[in-house]
Every structure is written in structure tokens, then in C-alpha cells.
């Protein structure tokens, strides 16, 4: 499904080989709000029908690290419900996912990258054009 982004802009950091991405959020007035740690599969670059794509799978469990407070879990209830269901993750895999979240929360609490304000003052060049999605943008690259 395709729909326009609503709300303020975000900046997404995807460290190579990391099973997460970090999304930075700002208020409408430009005040930095915090970091959203999205636990997910390591991002894969691949080609699908001649298109270069980046593929990942969300792991449901996330963290929120507000600019003015300690990090906290998000979506723990949904993570618990999906653990063990067909097409999701086993209890053993869930433990690995949660451990990665614990590591991210420790990094956030200590102010380590990517929670160190390296990107909080970033603003895109207003002359940059908005990208267009290709016609086959939603074609899956996996099974």
C-alpha cells in the first residue's frame, strides 16, 4: 500500500550489517524529539526485475529513546503475541531480537552512536528533489 508520509520529517540511519535501523524524529518547530530503534533483519541490497532495492523484515519489538529521558520498550505486547506464530520467530529467535534491543537501549542510555546527536542537526538541502517510486516499487524480493 502506498500513502504519503504524515507528520514531520524523519532521518533514518541504517548501520551496515546491523539488525536494526534508527529513525530520528523532530517536532514541527524543528525541536529534536528522539530516536526510534526499529529492530529488523539486516538490510539486504538486491535487484528485483532490474530495480535496485533494499529489503528487510520488521521484528515488531522497538525502542524509543526520547531526547529528554531514558529509553523504553515499544510494542512488547505485539512482540509477545507474534513470537512462535507461523511466519514470525521462535522463542529462541525472540531472545536474540530482545538482546539486540537491550544492547540498543544501553547504547541510547550511554549516548553512544547512533544516539550521540551526530545527526540531530541534519537538515536536507531544500533544493534536493523528492524521489519518485518506480512502478514496481512494492514487488517483493524474497519468497
DSSP file (Angstrom, degrees, kcal/mol; ACC not computed):
  #  RESIDUE AA STRUCTURE BP1 BP2  ACC     N-H-->O    O-->H-N    N-H-->O    O-->H-N    TCO  KAPPA ALPHA  PHI   PSI    X-CA   Y-CA   Z-CA
    1    1 A X              0   0    0      0, 0.0     2,-0.4     0, 0.0     0, 0.0   0.000 360.0 360.0 360.0 143.1    0.0    0.0    0.0
    2    2 A X        +     0   0    0      2,-0.0     2,-0.3   136,-0.0   136,-0.0  -0.968 360.0 150.3-122.2 130.6    1.3    3.5   -0.8
    3    3 A X        -     0   0    0     -2,-0.4     2,-0.1     3,-0.0     3,-0.1  -0.981  46.5 -93.3-152.7 155.6    0.3    6.7    1.0
    4    4 A X        -     0   0    0     -2,-0.3     2,-0.1     1,-0.1    -2,-0.0  -0.384  45.8-101.2 -72.9 148.4    2.1   10.0    1.7
    5    5 A X        -     0   0    0     -2,-0.1     2,-0.4     1,-0.0    -1,-0.1  -0.435  36.9-155.3 -64.4 137.4    4.1   10.5    4.9
    6    6 A X        +     0   0    0     -2,-0.1     2,-0.2    -3,-0.1    -1,-0.0  -0.943  52.9  23.6-116.8 141.1    2.2   12.5    7.5
    7    7 A X  S    S-     0   0    0     -2,-0.4     3,-0.1     3,-0.0    20,-0.1  -0.582 103.0 -26.0 104.4-169.6    3.9   14.5   10.2
    8    8 A X  S    S-     0   0    0     18,-0.2    20,-0.1    -2,-0.2    -2,-0.1  -0.260  78.1 -85.3 -76.2 167.8    7.3   15.9   10.5
    9    9 A X        -     0   0    0     18,-0.1    17,-0.9    19,-0.1     2,-0.3  -0.239  39.1-152.6 -70.2 160.9   10.3   14.5    8.6
   10   10 A X  E     -A   25   0A   0     15,-0.1     2,-0.4    -3,-0.1    15,-0.2  -0.903   7.1-145.8-128.2 160.3   12.4   11.7    9.8
   11   11 A X  E     -A   24   0A   0     13,-1.5    13,-3.1    -2,-0.3     2,-0.5  -0.999  17.0-152.8-126.7 127.0   16.0   10.7    9.1
   12   12 A X  E     -A   23   0A   0     -2,-0.4     2,-0.5    11,-0.2    11,-0.2  -0.886   5.4-163.3-109.6 124.9   16.8    7.0    9.0
   13   13 A X  E     -A   22   0A   0      9,-3.4     9,-2.8    -2,-0.5     2,-0.5  -0.921   5.9-175.7-105.2 125.7   20.2    5.6    9.9
   14   14 A X        -     0   0    0     -2,-0.5     7,-0.1     7,-0.2     3,-0.1  -0.833  13.9-153.0-123.3  91.3   20.9    2.1    8.7
   15   15 A X    >   -     0   0    0     -2,-0.5     3,-1.8     5,-0.2     5,-0.3  -0.400  33.7 -97.5 -63.5 138.1   24.3    0.9   10.0
   16   16 A X  T 3  S+     0   0    0      1,-0.3    -1,-0.1    -2,-0.1     3,-0.1  -0.290 104.1   3.8 -57.9 137.5   25.8   -1.8    7.7
   17   17 A X  T 3  S+     0   0    0     26,-0.3     2,-0.4     1,-0.2    -1,-0.3   0.604  98.1 134.1  64.4  15.2   25.2   -5.4    8.9
   18   18 A X    <   -     0   0    0     -3,-1.8     2,-0.9     2,-0.2    25,-0.6  -0.772  59.2-136.3 -97.0 140.2   23.0   -4.2   11.8
   19   19 A X  S    S+     0   0    0     -2,-0.4    21,-2.0    23,-0.2     2,-0.3  -0.195  83.5  45.7 -86.8  46.0   19.7   -5.9   12.6
   20   20 A X  E     - B   0  39A   0     -2,-0.9     2,-0.3    19,-0.3    19,-0.2  -0.977  65.7-140.2-166.3 166.4   18.0   -2.5   13.2
   21   21 A X  E     - B   0  38A   0     17,-1.7    17,-2.8    -2,-0.3     2,-0.5  -0.962  17.7-138.4-131.9 155.4   17.5    1.0   11.8
   22   22 A X  E     -AB  13  37A   0     -9,-2.8    -9,-3.4    -2,-0.3     2,-0.5  -0.967  13.4-161.2-117.4 125.1   17.4    4.2   13.9
   23   23 A X  E     -AB  12  36A   0     13,-2.7    13,-2.8    -2,-0.5     2,-0.4  -0.917   6.7-150.8-108.5 126.4   14.8    6.8   12.9
   24   24 A X  E     -AB  11  35A   0    -13,-3.1   -13,-1.5    -2,-0.5     2,-0.4  -0.821  14.3-160.8 -98.0 135.2   15.3   10.3   14.2
   25   25 A X  E     -AB  10  34A   0      9,-2.4     8,-3.0    -2,-0.4     9,-1.3  -0.915   8.1-170.3-121.6 143.1   12.2   12.5   14.8
   26   26 A X  E     - B   0  32A   0    -17,-0.9     6,-0.2    -2,-0.4   -18,-0.2  -0.918  23.9-117.1-125.8 153.7   11.7   16.2   15.1
   27   27 A X    >   -     0   0    0      4,-3.1     3,-2.2    -2,-0.3   -18,-0.1  -0.352  41.9 -97.1 -78.0 168.3    8.7   18.4   16.1
   28   28 A X  T 3  S+     0   0    0      1,-0.3    -1,-0.1     2,-0.1   -19,-0.1   0.821 126.0  56.2 -57.3 -32.1    7.1   20.8   13.6
   29   29 A X  T 3  S-     0   0    0      2,-0.1    -1,-0.3     1,-0.1     3,-0.1   0.423 124.1-103.0 -83.0   3.2    9.2   23.6   15.1
   30   30 A X  S <  S+     0   0    0     -3,-2.2     2,-0.2     1,-0.3    -2,-0.1   0.389  72.4 146.1  93.2  -2.9   12.4   21.7   14.4
   31   31 A X        -     0   0    0      1,-0.1    -4,-3.1    -5,-0.1    -1,-0.3  -0.505  54.7-116.7 -68.1 131.2   13.0   20.6   18.0
   32   32 A X  E     -B   26   0A   0     -6,-0.2    -6,-0.3    -2,-0.2    -1,-0.1  -0.540  32.1-176.9 -71.3 131.0   14.6   17.2   18.1
   33   33 A X  E     -     0   0A   0     -8,-3.0    34,-3.0     1,-0.3    35,-0.4   0.833  42.6 -86.4 -98.7 -41.5   12.3   14.6   19.8
   34   34 A X  E     -BC  25  66A   0     -9,-1.3    -9,-2.4    32,-0.3     2,-0.4  -0.970  40.1 -64.0 158.5-174.1   14.3   11.4   19.9
   35   35 A X  E     -BC  24  65A   0     30,-2.5    30,-3.1    -2,-0.3     2,-0.6  -0.885  27.6-155.0-113.3 137.2   15.4    8.2   18.3
   36   36 A X  E     -BC  23  64A   0    -13,-2.8   -13,-2.7    -2,-0.4     2,-0.8  -0.961  10.6-152.5-111.6 115.6   13.2    5.2   17.4
   37   37 A X  E     -BC  22  63A   0     26,-2.4    26,-1.9    -2,-0.6     2,-0.8  -0.804   9.3-163.8 -92.3 108.3   15.1    1.9   17.3
   38   38 A X  E     -BC  21  62A   0    -17,-2.8   -17,-1.7    -2,-0.8     2,-0.3  -0.818   9.5-148.0 -96.6 105.4   13.4   -0.4   14.8
   39   39 A X  E     +B   20   0A   0     22,-1.1    20,-2.7    -2,-0.8     2,-0.3  -0.590  40.6 134.2 -75.2 130.2   14.5   -3.9   15.3
   40   40 A X  E     - C   0  58A   0    -21,-2.0    18,-0.2    -2,-0.3     3,-0.1  -0.952  57.2 -63.1-163.3 171.4   14.5   -5.8   12.0
   41   41 A X        -     0   0    0     16,-2.4   -23,-0.1    -2,-0.3     2,-0.1  -0.275  68.7 -84.5 -61.3 155.3   16.5   -8.1    9.7
   42   42 A X        -     0   0    0    -23,-0.2   -23,-0.2   -25,-0.1     2,-0.2  -0.426  57.0-103.9 -56.9 135.1   19.8   -6.8    8.4
   43   43 A X        -     0   0    0    -25,-0.6     2,-0.5   -28,-0.2   -26,-0.3  -0.443  36.7-154.9 -68.5 135.1   19.1   -4.8    5.3
   44   44 A X  E     -E   55   0B   0     11,-2.7    11,-2.8    -2,-0.2     2,-0.5  -0.941   6.7-146.0-114.2 131.6   19.9   -6.6    2.0
   45   45 A X  E     +E   54   0B   0     -2,-0.5     2,-0.3     9,-0.2     9,-0.2  -0.827  39.1 144.6 -90.2 132.4   20.7   -4.8   -1.2
   46   46 A X  E     -E   53   0B   0      7,-2.4     7,-3.2    -2,-0.5     2,-0.4  -0.935  45.4-109.4-155.3 176.5   19.4   -6.8   -4.2
   47   47 A X  E     -E   52   0B   0     -2,-0.3     2,-0.4     5,-0.2     5,-0.2  -0.962  23.8-175.3-118.9 134.7   17.9   -6.5   -7.6
   48   48 A X  E >  S-E   51   0B   0      3,-2.4     3,-2.3    -2,-0.4    91,-0.1  -0.980  76.5 -21.8-130.0 117.0   14.3   -7.3   -8.5
   49   49 A X  T 3  S-     0   0    0     -2,-0.4     3,-0.1     1,-0.3    -1,-0.1   0.876 129.6 -48.5  49.5  42.6   13.2   -7.2  -12.1
   50   50 A X  T 3  S+     0   0    0      1,-0.3     2,-0.4     0, 0.0    -1,-0.3   0.414 114.3 118.9  82.8  -2.2   16.0   -4.8  -12.9
   51   51 A X  E <   -E   48   0B   0     -3,-2.3    -3,-2.4    85,-0.1     2,-0.5  -0.796  63.8-129.8 -98.0 138.7   15.3   -2.5   -9.9
   52   52 A X  E     +E   47   0B   0     -2,-0.4     2,-0.3    -5,-0.2    -5,-0.2  -0.765  40.7 172.8 -81.9 125.8   17.8   -1.9   -7.1
   53   53 A X  E     -E   46   0B   0     -7,-3.2    -7,-2.4    -2,-0.5     2,-0.5  -0.891  33.2-138.9-132.6 161.7   16.0   -2.5   -3.8
   54   54 A X  E     -E   45   0B   0     -2,-0.3     2,-0.4    -9,-0.2    -9,-0.2  -0.995  27.5-166.1-119.3 126.8   16.8   -2.7   -0.1
   55   55 A X  E     +E   44   0B   0    -11,-2.8   -11,-2.7    -2,-0.5     2,-0.3  -0.897  17.7 149.4-119.8 143.5   14.9   -5.5    1.7
   56   56 A X        -     0   0    0     -2,-0.4     2,-0.4   -13,-0.2   -13,-0.1  -0.947  34.0-129.2-155.6 170.9   14.3   -6.2    5.4
   57   57 A X        -     0   0    0     -2,-0.3   -16,-2.4   -15,-0.0     2,-0.1  -0.998  26.8-123.3-130.5 127.9   11.7   -7.7    7.7
   58   58 A X  E     -C   40   0A   0     -2,-0.4   -18,-0.3   -18,-0.2   -38,-0.0  -0.415   9.5-156.2 -69.5 142.1   10.4   -5.9   10.8
   59   59 A X  E     -     0   0A   0    -20,-2.7     2,-2.8     2,-0.2   -19,-0.2   0.231  28.1-134.2-103.3  11.6   10.7   -7.7   14.1
   60   60 A X  E    S+     0   0A   0    -21,-0.3     2,-0.2     1,-0.1    19,-0.1  -0.215  75.6 100.4  71.5 -50.7    7.9   -5.8   15.8
   61   61 A X  E     +     0   0A   0     -2,-2.8   -22,-1.1    17,-0.1     2,-0.3  -0.479  51.4 166.8 -70.8 133.9    9.8   -5.0   19.0
   62   62 A X  E     -CD  38  74A   0     12,-2.0    12,-2.6    -2,-0.2     2,-0.3  -0.860  27.4-134.6-138.9 170.4   11.2   -1.5   19.1
   63   63 A X  E     -CD  37  73A   0    -26,-1.9   -26,-2.4    -2,-0.3     2,-0.5  -0.956   6.5-152.8-126.9 152.8   12.7    1.1   21.4
   64   64 A X  E     -CD  36  72A   0      8,-2.7     8,-2.4    -2,-0.3     2,-0.6  -0.996   8.4-173.6-122.7 124.8   12.0    4.8   21.9
   65   65 A X  E     -C   35   0A   0    -30,-3.1   -30,-2.5    -2,-0.5     6,-0.2  -0.864  16.2-153.3-118.4  93.2   14.8    6.9   23.2
   66   66 A X  E >   -C   34   0A   0     -2,-0.6     3,-1.3     4,-0.5   -32,-0.3  -0.296  22.3-121.4 -66.7 152.3   13.5   10.4   23.8
   67   67 A X  T 3  S+     0   0    0    -34,-3.0   -33,-0.1     1,-0.3    -1,-0.1   0.765 111.8  40.1 -62.1 -24.8   15.9   13.3   23.7
   68   68 A X  T 3  S+     0   0    0    -35,-0.4     2,-0.3     2,-0.1    -1,-0.3   0.041 118.3  26.0-117.2  26.0   15.0   14.2   27.3
   69   69 A X  S <  S-     0   0    0     -3,-1.3     2,-0.1     0, 0.0     0, 0.0  -0.979  87.9 -59.7-169.6-179.6   14.7   10.9   29.0
   70   70 A X        -     0   0    0     -2,-0.3    -4,-0.5     1,-0.1    -2,-0.1  -0.365  57.5-100.3 -75.0 153.8   15.7    7.2   29.3
   71   71 A X        -     0   0    0     34,-0.3     2,-0.3    -6,-0.2    -6,-0.2  -0.321  41.8-172.1 -68.9 155.5   14.9    4.7   26.5
   72   72 A X  E     -D   64   0A   0     -8,-2.4    -8,-2.7    -2,-0.0     2,-0.1  -0.972  25.4 -96.5-146.1 160.1   11.9    2.4   26.8
   73   73 A X  E     -D   63   0A   0     -2,-0.3     2,-0.4   -10,-0.2   -10,-0.2  -0.398  31.5-161.2 -73.6 152.4   10.4   -0.5   25.0
   74   74 A X  E     +D   62   0A   0    -12,-2.6   -12,-2.0    -2,-0.1    -1,-0.0  -0.986  67.5   9.2-130.3 144.8    7.7   -0.2   22.4
   75   75 A X     >  +     0   0    0     -2,-0.4     4,-2.1   -14,-0.2     5,-0.2   0.755  69.6 146.7  64.4  29.8    5.3   -2.9   21.2
   76   76 A X  H  > S+     0   0    0      1,-0.2     4,-2.3     2,-0.2     5,-0.2   0.873  71.9  53.9 -62.6 -36.3    6.3   -5.6   23.7
   77   77 A X  H  > S+     0   0    0      2,-0.2     4,-2.0     1,-0.2    -1,-0.2   0.925 109.9  45.6 -65.2 -44.1    2.7   -6.9   23.7
   78   78 A X  H  > S+     0   0    0      1,-0.2     4,-2.2     2,-0.2    -1,-0.2   0.880 111.7  53.2 -65.9 -38.0    2.6   -7.3   19.9
   79   79 A X  H  X S+     0   0    0     -4,-2.1     4,-1.6     1,-0.2    -2,-0.2   0.909 108.7  49.6 -62.6 -42.7    6.1   -9.0   20.1
   80   80 A X  H  < S+     0   0    0     -4,-2.3    -2,-0.2     1,-0.2    -1,-0.2   0.901 111.7  48.7 -63.3 -41.4    4.9  -11.5   22.7
   81   81 A X  H  < S+     0   0    0     -4,-2.0    -2,-0.2     1,-0.2    -1,-0.2   0.883 113.9  45.2 -67.6 -38.7    1.8  -12.3   20.6
   82   82 A X  H >< S+     0   0    0     -4,-2.2     3,-2.0    -5,-0.1     7,-0.5   0.731  86.4 105.5 -80.7 -21.7    3.7  -12.9   17.4
   83   83 A X  T 3< S+     0   0    0     -4,-1.6     7,-0.2     1,-0.3     8,-0.1  -0.420  92.0  12.5 -62.7 125.3    6.5  -14.9   18.9
   84   84 A X  T 3  S+     0   0    0      5,-3.8    -1,-0.3     1,-0.3     2,-0.2   0.258  96.4 126.9  92.0 -11.3    6.0  -18.6   18.0
   85   85 A X  S X  S-     0   0    0     -3,-2.0     3,-2.0     4,-0.2    -1,-0.3  -0.502  73.5 -91.7 -77.2 149.2    3.4  -17.8   15.3
   86   86 A X  T 3  S+     0   0    0      1,-0.3    -1,-0.1    -2,-0.2     3,-0.1  -0.346 114.1  22.6 -57.5 134.5    4.0  -19.2   11.8
   87   87 A X  T 3  S+     0   0    0      1,-0.2    -1,-0.3    -3,-0.1    -2,-0.1   0.418 116.5  71.9  87.6  -1.3    5.9  -16.7    9.6
   88   88 A X  S <  S-     0   0    0     -3,-2.0     2,-0.3    -6,-0.1    -1,-0.2   0.214  92.8 -61.3-114.6-123.8    7.3  -14.9   12.6
   89   89 A X        -     0   0    0     -7,-0.5    -5,-3.8    -3,-0.1    -4,-0.2  -0.921  38.1-117.6-133.7 154.6   10.1  -16.0   15.0
   90   90 A X     >  -     0   0    0     -2,-0.3     4,-2.5    -7,-0.2     5,-0.2  -0.285  38.8-101.1 -79.9 171.8   10.7  -18.8   17.5
   91   91 A X  H  > S+     0   0    0      2,-0.2     4,-1.7     1,-0.2     5,-0.1   0.885 125.8  52.0 -61.4 -38.3   11.2  -18.2   21.2
   92   92 A X  H  > S+     0   0    0      2,-0.2     4,-1.3     1,-0.2    -1,-0.2   0.919 111.1  46.1 -65.0 -43.2   14.9  -18.7   20.7
   93   93 A X  H  > S+     0   0    0      1,-0.2     4,-2.3     2,-0.2    -2,-0.2   0.870 108.4  57.3 -66.3 -35.8   15.0  -16.1   17.9
   94   94 A X  H  X S+     0   0    0     -4,-2.5     4,-2.8     1,-0.2    -1,-0.2   0.869 102.6  54.8 -62.2 -36.4   12.9  -13.7   20.0
   95   95 A X  H  X S+     0   0    0     -4,-1.7     4,-2.1     2,-0.2    -1,-0.2   0.886 108.7  47.9 -64.3 -38.3   15.6  -13.9   22.7
   96   96 A X  H  X S+     0   0    0     -4,-1.3     4,-1.9     2,-0.2    -2,-0.2   0.907 112.4  49.1 -67.7 -42.4   18.2  -12.8   20.1
   97   97 A X  H  X S+     0   0    0     -4,-2.3     4,-1.9     2,-0.2    -2,-0.2   0.935 112.5  47.4 -62.2 -47.0   15.9  -10.0   19.0
   98   98 A X  H  X S+     0   0    0     -4,-2.8     4,-2.5     1,-0.2    -2,-0.2   0.891 108.5  55.3 -63.1 -39.6   15.3   -8.8   22.6
   99   99 A X  H  X S+     0   0    0     -4,-2.1     4,-2.2     1,-0.2    -1,-0.2   0.886 106.7  50.7 -61.4 -38.7   19.1   -9.0   23.3
  100  100 A X  H  X S+     0   0    0     -4,-1.9     4,-2.4     2,-0.2    -1,-0.2   0.903 109.9  50.7 -64.8 -39.9   19.7   -6.7   20.4
  101  101 A X  H  X S+     0   0    0     -4,-1.9     4,-2.6     2,-0.2    -2,-0.2   0.895 108.3  51.7 -62.2 -40.7   17.1   -4.3   21.8
  102  102 A X  H  X S+     0   0    0     -4,-2.5     4,-2.2     2,-0.2    -2,-0.2   0.907 109.7  50.3 -60.9 -42.0   18.8   -4.4   25.2
  103  103 A X  H  X S+     0   0    0     -4,-2.2     4,-2.2     2,-0.2    -2,-0.2   0.920 111.2  48.2 -62.9 -43.6   22.1   -3.5   23.5
  104  104 A X  H  X S+     0   0    0     -4,-2.4     4,-2.7     1,-0.2    -2,-0.2   0.900 110.1  51.9 -63.5 -40.4   20.5   -0.6   21.7
  105  105 A X  H  X S+     0   0    0     -4,-2.6     4,-2.6     1,-0.2   -34,-0.3   0.890 109.3  50.0 -64.0 -38.0   18.9    0.6   24.9
  106  106 A X  H  X S+     0   0    0     -4,-2.2     4,-1.7     2,-0.2    -1,-0.2   0.909 111.3  48.9 -64.9 -41.9   22.3    0.5   26.6
  107  107 A X  H  X>S+     0   0    0     -4,-2.2     5,-2.7     2,-0.2     4,-0.7   0.911 112.4  48.7 -62.8 -42.6   23.8    2.5   23.8
  108  108 A X  H ><5S+     0   0    0     -4,-2.7     3,-1.0     1,-0.2    -2,-0.2   0.935 110.4  50.3 -63.1 -46.3   21.0    5.0   24.0
  109  109 A X  H 3<5S+     0   0    0     -4,-2.6    -1,-0.2     1,-0.3    -2,-0.2   0.821 114.4  44.7 -61.9 -31.6   21.4    5.4   27.7
  110  110 A X  H 3<5S-     0   0    0     -4,-1.7    -1,-0.3    -5,-0.2    -2,-0.2   0.487 111.7-119.7 -90.5  -4.4   25.1    5.9   27.3
  111  111 A X  T <<5 +     0   0    0     -3,-1.0    -3,-0.2    -4,-0.7     2,-0.1   0.805  58.8 155.0  70.7  28.9   24.7    8.4   24.4
  112  112 A X    > < -     0   0    0     -5,-2.7     3,-3.2    -6,-0.2    -1,-0.2  -0.494  45.7 -39.7 -86.0 159.4   26.7    6.2   22.1
  113  113 A X  T 3  S+     0   0    0      1,-0.4    -1,-0.1     2,-0.2    -5,-0.0  -0.299 130.4  22.9 -54.8 137.6   26.3    6.2   18.3
  114  114 A X  T 3  S+     0   0    0     -3,-0.1    -1,-0.4    -6,-0.0     3,-0.3  -0.919 128.2  51.6 -92.9  18.2   23.8    6.5   16.8
  115  115 A X  S <  S+     0   0    0     -3,-3.2    -2,-0.2     1,-0.2    -3,-0.1   0.011  83.4  95.8 -99.1  26.5   22.3    8.1   19.9
  116  116 A X  S    S-     0   0    0     -6,-0.0    -1,-0.2     0, 0.0    -3,-0.1   0.201 100.7-106.1-105.4  14.5   25.1   10.7   20.2
  117  117 A X  S >  S+     0   0    0     -3,-0.3     3,-0.6    -5,-0.2     4,-0.4   0.564  78.0 134.8  72.1  11.0   23.4   13.6   18.4
  118  118 A X  T 3  S+     0   0    0      1,-0.2     3,-0.2     2,-0.1    -3,-0.1   0.889  83.3  25.6 -53.2 -40.8   25.7   13.1   15.4
  119  119 A X  T >  S+     0   0    0     -5,-0.3     3,-1.4     1,-0.1    -1,-0.2   0.358  92.2  99.7-108.5   4.7   22.7   13.5   13.1
  120  120 A X  T <  S+     0   0    0     -3,-0.6    -1,-0.1     1,-0.3    -2,-0.1   0.716  86.8  46.4 -71.1 -18.4   20.3   15.6   15.2
  121  121 A X  T 3  S+     0   0    0     -4,-0.4    -1,-0.3    -3,-0.2    -2,-0.1   0.409  84.5 125.0 -99.6   2.7   21.1   18.9   13.4
  122  122 A X    <   +     0   0    0     -3,-1.4     2,-0.4  -111,-0.0    -3,-0.1  -0.367  32.7 176.2 -63.3 136.1   20.9   17.4    9.9
  123  123 A X        -     0   0    0     -2,-0.1     3,-0.1     0, 0.0    -2,-0.0  -0.984  30.5-118.0-137.9 130.8   18.6   19.2    7.5
  124  124 A X        -     0   0    0     -2,-0.4     2,-0.3     1,-0.1     0, 0.0  -0.328  38.2 -96.1 -67.0 150.5   18.3   18.2    3.9
  125  125 A X    >   -     0   0    0      1,-0.2     3,-2.2     2,-0.1    -1,-0.1  -0.523  30.5-137.4 -63.7 123.0   19.2   20.7    1.2
  126  126 A X  T 3  S+     0   0    0     -2,-0.3    -1,-0.2     1,-0.3    -2,-0.1   0.699 100.8  63.6 -60.4 -17.2   15.9   22.3    0.2
  127  127 A X  T 3  S+     0   0    0      2,-0.1    -1,-0.3     0, 0.0     2,-0.2   0.610  76.2 109.3 -82.6 -10.1   17.0   22.2   -3.4
  128  128 A X  S <  S-     0   0    0     -3,-2.2     2,-0.1     1,-0.1     3,-0.0  -0.459  71.2-126.8 -66.1 131.9   17.0   18.3   -3.4
  129  129 A X        -     0   0    0     -2,-0.2     2,-0.3     1,-0.1    -1,-0.1  -0.454  23.2-106.0 -76.3 153.5   14.1   16.9   -5.4
  130  130 A X        -     0   0    0     -2,-0.1    -1,-0.1     1,-0.1     2,-0.1  -0.617  41.3-117.7 -73.4 135.4   11.7   14.4   -3.9
  131  131 A X        -     0   0    0     -2,-0.3     2,-0.4     1,-0.0    -1,-0.1  -0.370  20.6-132.9 -73.7 156.0   12.4   11.0   -5.3
  132  132 A X        -     0   0    0     -2,-0.1     2,-0.3     0, 0.0    -1,-0.0  -0.882  16.0-125.0-106.2 140.7    9.8    9.1   -7.3
  133  133 A X        -     0   0    0     -2,-0.4     2,-0.0     1,-0.1     4,-0.0  -0.648  28.3-118.6 -80.1 138.8    9.0    5.5   -6.7
  134  134 A X    >   -     0   0    0     -2,-0.3     3,-1.7     1,-0.1     4,-0.1  -0.328  29.9-103.7 -70.7 162.9    9.3    3.2   -9.7
  135  135 A X  T 3  S+     0   0    0      1,-0.3     3,-0.3     2,-0.1    -1,-0.1   0.843 121.9  45.9 -56.1 -36.4    6.1    1.4  -10.9
  136  136 A X  T >  S+     0   0    0      1,-0.2     3,-1.8     2,-0.1    -1,-0.3   0.004  73.8 128.2 -97.2  29.0    7.3   -1.9   -9.3
  137  137 A X  T <  S+     0   0    0     -3,-1.7    -1,-0.2     1,-0.3    -2,-0.1   0.746  72.0  48.3 -59.2 -26.7    8.3   -0.4   -6.0
  138  138 A X  T 3  S+     0   0    0     -3,-0.3     2,-0.4    -4,-0.1    -1,-0.3   0.262  77.3 124.9-101.7  12.5    6.3   -2.9   -3.9
  139  139 A X    <   -     0   0    0     -3,-1.8     2,-0.1   -91,-0.1    -3,-0.0  -0.584  63.7-121.0 -74.2 128.0    7.4   -6.1   -5.6
  140  140 A X        -     0   0    0     -2,-0.4    -1,-0.1     1,-0.1    -2,-0.1  -0.386  17.3-161.6 -70.4 143.9    8.8   -8.5   -3.0
  141  141 A X  S    S+     0   0    0     -2,-0.1    -1,-0.1   -93,-0.1     2,-0.1   0.586  70.9  61.3 -98.7 -13.2   12.4   -9.7   -3.4
  142  142 A X              0   0    0      1,-0.0    -2,-0.1     0, 0.0     0, 0.0  -0.290 360.0 360.0-103.1-171.4   12.1  -12.7   -1.1
  143  143 A X              0   0    0     -2,-0.1    -3,-0.0     0, 0.0    -1,-0.0   0.495 360.0 360.0 -67.1 360.0   10.0  -15.8   -1.1
